[in-house]
Each structure stands twice: as C-alpha cells, then as structure tokens.
Amino acid sequence: MSGKALRDLNMLPGLERKNENSSKGSLTKPCVENSNENSEEWKRKNSSSLVSTPNNGDETIKPEVEIANTEVEYIESENLNDLDDVDMSLKTLLDGLDSKDWVLVCEALNNVRRLSIFHKEAMLNMLENVIPLIVKSLKNPRSAVCKTAIMTSADIFSAYSDHIIDSLDPLLVQLLLKSSQDKRFVCEAAERALIAMTTWISPITLLPKLQPYLKNKNPRIRAKASMCFCRSVPRLGVEGVKAYGIDKLIQIAAAQLSDQLPESREAARTLLLELQNVYEKSHEHAPNTVSEQQEMGSWEHFCQSKLSPLSAQAVLRVTNIAREDLVLGS
C-alpha cells in the first residue's frame, strides 16, 4: 500500500465537523449547497467583492465568491434515467470528473452511474482513468460531491464486480474512512457502498484486500473492515472456506474478539459461528466408530490446536454459549 494511502487511512475521524444544512441526514431529499434565504440581498451587498480592487497594496485578488443557489439531488440508482447521448457523455466524462466546478463534477459522477447501469461495456475500457477521479471526489470536502461519489462507487461495484479488483485499494481506503466518520448521511451512504462491495465482488479476491485493515491503528477502521470481512466469508461456501483456510480464518476472528470496539467483537463472534458451522459440516460424515477419533476431530480440539490457550478459551466460550442459547430457544 502506498504511503499516501496509509496517511489517508490513519486520519482521525471527526475532522469534518462543519455544520450541515437541514438535509444533512436525508438520504432521498435534495441537498442544498450554499443556499441563502435572501440571496438577492446577499448578491447586492456583496457585488463589490466581484470587482478587482487592490487589497492593502496587493494586486493579487481572488474574487471567487459563490453566489449561486444550487441544488444537488441524490438520485437512487433505480431512479436514474438513461443518457440522451452516450457518445458525447463518454467524450466529456473525464473532463467533467476533473472539473473545478463542483456542480459539473456531480453531474459527471451521475453520468458514470448511468453508464454503469445502462452502458457498462462502453465504459469498461475507461475504468482505469475513471476510478482515480472518483477517489478524488471521495476526498472532496464538499458533502454533495463526496456523497455522490460514494453512490457512484456502489454502482461501480454492482456493474463491474471483479473487473475493478486491481483498482479497488484507493476506493476501499476512502469508503472505510467515510463510513467511520461523524457525518451521518455520508457515513450511511458509505456503509451501503461497502455492503454493495461485499455483495458483488467475489470473496476469494476481496478478503485479501480487507485483511490488512483489520490491523489498522484506527479502531473505527478496524470495525468497518471486520464487518465487511464477516459478510464476505459466508459467500465462500463450505468448500471455499476450506480452500481459503479455515485455520487462517479462525485466527483472524479470534484476534478480533478482543478488539476495542463492540462492532469488531460482534463481527468476530458472527464469523466464528459461521466457521464452526462449516467445520462441523465438513466432519459430519467422517467415521465416528472410535471415540478418540471423534475427540480429535472435534471443534474444541481444532480450536486448541490452532490457537493459543487464551484465544482458544475465548473462542470456545463464544461458540458454546451460542450453541446453548440455540438449544434453549428450540
């Protein structure tokens, strides 16, 4: 992983605590950026700022005043319409994504979504250039751009699945960061994008990408990565878990049991129950005529043979309690 990506990952959450407008928590309502209740009066009072006049003798003036009352609507994927001119959209796409006008960037991001949904083959060869610009928008401090980029990421996962695995790392870094921060409506959108990622990208390629983040020094990053890891493992199936290495997976889950945040610990417990189920299914048809062989093939013996005594004890406590609760509830 590059040094820049590591610096992004290790940012402390909560750095973007500027006040949002009334649509901060809305996932379906339009988001209004830079609106002013009395925009005409504001324009009149500030019109002088658009005139280049010296400032304390300095002739370098930056009259960059945003006075437009602009609305950006967050459109759910199922409500997006097809493009009128696909060829023109493809030609102007990269310039739009790299524009200095944030409204144009949002429009271009929504066009990426439309192309992913309606014309994914047409954009396939451009993905290596499109994804870095989506990552750039994910880093944008303006919430409208950031959230639209997050929604774009979800549609990219759905459309291209394993085709983007080589470009996944920078997207994954930013989505883990955004899902760990305090802006609720951005955080929720990022969590949905991570769910789309674990739904559409095959676990055999995704799990190695997630594994390094389980040891990140930011506990909230670890928690989100643990939840993604936990969602991905069951998609391997019994044979897939055995092929990936159930001993490796149980060691990962055991390490997360003692993590700082409850989300990590809960994901670890869920994963351990899944692994226990897989292990017992794979041994249920084994010969059981000799009691010693049964004991050697038991879940308890497996945990004790693969983990330290303390870790094995913690894992067995979790799985035994869950089994007892299941028996009592049946």
N, C-alpha and C positions, 0 to 999 in steps of 0.2 A: 504494500500500500504506500502511496507517495506521502512525503512529509506534509504536504498541503492538506491532503485528506485527513491525516491524523490530527492536524491542528483544528480542522473543522469539527472533527468528532469530539475533541476534548474541550470544546467550548462549554462553559457552564450554562445551563438553561436559565431562562428568565431574563435574557439581555434585552429582549424586545418587549418592554412593558409600557409602551406608549398607549394612551387611551384610544380605544376604538370607537367608531360611531355606533349608532343604535342597532346596526345589523351584525355586530361582532359575532354573536353566537348563531346567526342564521345560516342554515345550510341550503336553503332554497330561495330566500328572498334576495332581491338585488342588493349589492353592496355599493354604497355611495362614497366615493373618494373625493376629498377636497370640496365638499359642498358648503355653501354659506347661505344662511337663512335670508340674508339681504344682499344677494350677490351684486345687484345693480349698484347699490350704495357703496359696496366694497370696491367695485371696479372704479367708481367715480373718485372715491377718496384716494385710491392707490394708483390712479392713472399716471401720476407724475413719476412713479417709480419705473415706468417703461421708457422714460427719456434718459438718454445717456448724458449725464452731467458729472463733472469731476467730484470726487469724494475725498476731501482732505488732501487735495492736490494729486490724487491718484487717478489717472485717466482710465485705468482698467476697471470697467464696470461690468457686473454680471446681472443684467436685468432679467433674470429667469424667474418670473413670477407666474405661478399657476393660478389662473383666474377662471378656469372653465369649471362648470358644474357638470361633472361627468359621471355617468352611471355605468358600472360593470356588473353584468348579471352572471351569476354562477349557474350554468345550464347543466342539468344532469345528462348523463350520456344518452339515455333513452329519448331525450327531448331534442337532441341535436339534429339539425336538418342537413341534407347533403349539400355539397358545394355546387354553385351555379357553373363555375368554370374551373375544372380540375387542373388543366394545364397551366393557367395563369396563377393559380394558387401555389402550385409546385414551384413555379419560377420565382415567385416573390416570397416564398416561405422563409428562407434563411435570412433575408434582409429584414423581414418583419420581426423575426425572433430576436435579431440583434439590434433592433431599433432603440433609439434613446427615448422615444415616445412610449410611455408605459401602456397607453391605451392600444397602440398598434401591436405591442408585444402580446397583450391579452387576446387580441383578435387573431394573431398568428398562432398562439397556443391553441385556441379553439379550432383553428383550421387544421392543426396537427391532429387534434382529436377526431375531427370529421374525416380526415384522410385515413386515420387508423381504423375507423369504423366502416367506412364505405369504400375505401380505395387502398387497402393496406399494401397490396402488391406494388402500387405505383410509388409508394414512399419507402419501400423496403431498402433500396439502394442508397437512400439519403440518411438512413438512421444514424450512421456513424458521425454525421455532421449535425443532425437534429438534436441528439441526446445531450451533447455538451451545452447547447444553448438552453435546453430545458433545465439542466443543472444550474446554469447561470440565473435563470428566472427563479429557481427554488431558493437561491441565496438573496434574492431581491428583498430589501427591507419593506417594500410596499406590499401590504397584505393581499391586495387584489391580484397582483402579479404572482405572488408566492402561492396562493391557494389555487389559482387557475393552473399553475404549473404542476401542482400536486394532483389535481384532477386529470391533467394530461398524462402524468406518469401512470395512473391507474388504467387509463385507456390503452397506453402503450403496452403494459403488461398483458392486458386482455387480448390484444391483437397479435402481438409478436412473440409472446411467451419466451421460449428458449433461444430465439433468434437474437435477443439482446443480452445474453448472459455475459458476453465479453465486455459489454459497456455498462454492466449493472453496478459496479462498485461505487462510482460517484453518485448515482441516483440513490442507492441504498444508504450511503452515509447521510445524505441530506434528509431523506424521509425518516430515518431514525432520529435525527436531531429535531426535526419539526414535530414529530409525534411525541417528543419528550419535553416540549416547551409549554409555556403557560397560556398562550393564546388559544382559547378553547376551540374556536371554529377552524383554526389552522391545524391544531392538534388532531381533531376528529377527522378532518379530511385526510391527513397523513396516515392515520390508523387504517382508514378504509383503503388507501392505496397499498399499504403493507399487506392487508388481507388479500387484495387482488394479486399482489406479487406471489404470496404463498399458494394462492388458488391456481394460478396459470403457469407459473414456472415450475418445472419438474423438480421434485425434492432432491434427486440424486445430484443435480447441478447446483441447487440453491443452498443446501446445507453447508457445503464447504465455504460458501460466501458468507454465511451467517456466523459461523463458528468463531472467527476472531473477535466479533463484537460481544460475545458472551463474557469476555475478559476485559472489556473496556473499563477504564478507571471511572467513567461516569456511570453511577448506578442506574440512572434512568435509561441510558442507552442499553445497558445490560438487560434491563427488564423488558424493553420492547423487543430486543433481539431474542430473548428467551421465549417470549410469546410466539414470535414468528417460527422459531425452531420447533417449538411444541406443536404448532399447527402443521408443519411440514412433514414431520416424521410419520404420522399415520398414513399419509399418502404413499409411502413406500410399499405398504402391504407387508405381509409376513415374510415373504421371500426377499423383498427389498431390504427390510430391516436386517435380516440375517446376512445378506450380501454386503450391506454397508458396514456392518459390525455391531452387533448388539452389545458386546463388551465395551466398545468405544462409546456408544450412546449412553450406557448406564453410568459410565464415569463422568460424562458431561452433565447428565441430570443430577447425579449425586453432588457434584460441585455447586450446582445452582441451589441446592436445598438450604445452604447456609448463607445465601446472598442477603444483602442489606434490605432490599425492597420486597414486600409481600407478593408483588406481581411475578417476580422471578421465582420465588419459592413455590407459588401456586402452579406456575408453568412447569416447574420441575416435578412436582407431585403428579400432575396430569401425565407428563411424559413417562414417569416411572410406572404408572399403572398400565399405560399402553405397552411398555416394554415387557412387563410381567405377563400381560395377556399374550403377547407374541411368543415369549419364551415358553409358556405353558402349552400353547397350541402346537408349537413345534416339537414338544416332547410327549404329547398326549398319546401318540401311537407307538412310543418306544416300549420294548419289552419290560414288564414290571413283575416278573416272576421272583426276582431276588430283591429282598428289601434293601440290601446295601446298595444295589444299583439304583433303586428308586431314590434313596437318600442322596447319592452322588449326583443325580440328575435333577435334584430339586432346585427351586428358585432360591431358597435360602443358601444352599451350598454354592450356587452360581454367584450370588452377591458376595459371599465371603471369600470366594476365590478370585474375584476381580477387583475388590475394593479394600481399602484399609479397614481395620476393625471398627473404627468410629463411623466411617462412611457407610459400611455395610449395616451397622446397627440402625443408623438413621433411615436408610432406605427400607429396611425390613419393618421398621416401625410404621412408616408411611403406608406401605403396601398391606401390611397385616391389619392395620386399623381400617383401611378402606374395605378390605375383604370382610371384616367383622361387621361393618356397617351395612354391607350388601346382604349379608346373611340375615341380620336383624330386620332389615327392611323387606325381605322377601316373604 
